[in-house]
Amino acid sequence: MRVSVSVWAVILATLASISAACAAEAVDLLLVLAADVSRSVDSGKFQLQRNGYAAAITDTRVLDVIRSGPNGRIAVSFVEWSGAGAQKLVVDWTMIGDAKAAHDFSSQIIEAQRSFADRTSISGAIDFALLQLDQAPFESKRRTIDVSGDGTNNSGREVTLARDEAISKGVTINGLVILSEQPLAWNADHTNPPGGLEAYYRNNVIGGPGAFVMVAQNFNSFGQAIISKLIAEIAAVTPPARYAKR
């Protein structure tokens, strides 16, 4: 019996896909770092946030935790997000298991141009991060989306719908809220909602196994907060009490 060329093409493509999946390198964690760059984040705050991420991934304490895992490596991507439809993969999936890989990843964060300055769609950020996890060229039983932000969801679909969809796929969403001492003049409830931004994230954003919220009192303290958060996520432990809020 003859098999047509098109059938052979499908068979070969399927085998190639299976082979690629089998060949995917195992890591201890797939982590999407999703940073808020909406218009409430001015240029000074933006730079503090960027510098915080870049420094945290190269911190010796973070690297020690990475190397202590069963595989001794994780895979990380860096996403910036703003309004609905405004999400960008700034640094693609990178396997980090040593200082060189961490510094290469850090340099790419520092050198990239700011992506957006629009509204705030946490739901869009979660949806986009979930897509990155689905397309990751690495394999891990643990998949986490790390969302940092200084305001509530005010664009796109309901954030709880995006959260629940991610959770249903076995993904954990953690939050790092950046508190604002002065509410926005044009929308006070955005950065300072009733009950506080921490409670908003706890009730609407985070979810999944071991999910938690950390608090940075301001953008100046963001760097230390993200280090503590990365250590907790990589090691799968409860974060320090001064930052973590279940």
C-alpha positions, 0 to 999 in steps of 0.5 A, spaced: 500 500 500 502 506 498 502 512 503 502 519 500 507 524 501 502 528 505 501 523 510 508 521 510 509 529 512 504 528 518 507 522 520 514 525 520 512 532 523 508 528 529 515 524 530 519 530 530 514 533 535 514 527 540 522 527 539 523 534 541 518 533 547 522 527 550 528 531 549 526 537 553 531 538 558 528 537 565 529 543 570 527 544 577 522 550 576 519 554 570 518 561 572 515 567 568 517 573 571 511 578 569 513 586 571 508 591 571 510 597 566 503 600 566 502 608 566 502 608 574 509 606 574 513 612 572 520 612 569 524 612 576 519 607 579 520 603 572 528 603 573 528 601 580 524 595 578 528 593 572 534 594 577 531 589 582 530 584 577 536 584 574 540 584 581 536 579 584 537 573 579 544 574 580 544 574 587 549 569 590 543 567 595 538 566 589 544 562 585 545 557 591 538 555 592 538 554 584 544 549 585 541 546 591 535 543 587 535 536 584 537 538 577 541 544 579 537 549 574 531 552 573 528 556 567 526 563 567 523 568 562 522 575 563 515 579 561 513 586 561 505 587 561 500 593 561 493 594 558 489 588 555 493 586 549 500 590 551 504 584 553 511 583 551 516 577 552 523 581 553 527 575 555 526 568 552 526 562 556 533 561 559 536 556 563 540 558 569 544 554 573 550 558 574 553 565 575 554 566 567 547 564 565 544 569 571 549 575 569 547 574 561 539 574 563 540 580 567 544 583 562 538 582 557 533 585 562 537 591 563 539 593 556 531 592 553 527 598 552 521 599 556 515 596 553 509 599 554 506 605 559 498 603 558 493 601 563 493 595 568 491 588 565 493 583 570 489 578 567 492 579 560 499 578 564 497 572 567 494 569 560 500 571 556 505 568 561 501 562 561 502 561 554 509 562 555 509 556 560 505 552 554 511 554 549 517 553 554 522 548 551 524 545 558 520 540 562 518 541 570 513 539 574 513 546 577 510 552 573 510 559 576 507 565 574 511 571 578 506 577 578 509 584 580 505 590 580 502 597 583 495 597 582 488 593 581 486 590 574 483 595 570 483 593 563 481 586 559 477 580 562 476 579 570 483 577 573 479 572 577 477 568 570 485 568 568 487 566 575 482 560 575 484 558 568 491 558 570 490 554 577 486 549 573 492 547 569 497 546 575 500 553 575 501 557 581 501 564 581 505 568 586 504 576 587 509 581 589 505 588 590 508 595 590 505 599 595 504 607 594 504 612 599 500 617 595 494 615 591 494 617 584 490 623 583 486 621 577 484 614 580 486 613 587 483 606 588 487 603 583 494 603 587 490 604 594 484 600 593 479 599 599 482 594 604 489 595 601 493 592 595 495 586 598 488 584 600 486 585 593 492 580 590 491 575 595 483 575 594 483 576 586 490 574 583 494 569 587 492 561 587 495 554 586 499 550 590 503 554 595 501 561 593 503 567 596 503 575 596 509 579 598 509 586 599 514 591 597 513 597 601 515 602 596 519 601 589 526 602 593 525 596 597 523 592 591 530 589 590 530 586 597 523 583 596 524 580 589 530 576 592 526 573 598 521 572 593 525 568 588 528 564 594 521 562 596 519 560 589 525 556 587 526 552 594 518 552 594 518 554 602 514 559 606 517 566 605 519 570 610 514 573 615 516 580 614 514 579 606 509 574 606 502 574 607 498 568 606 
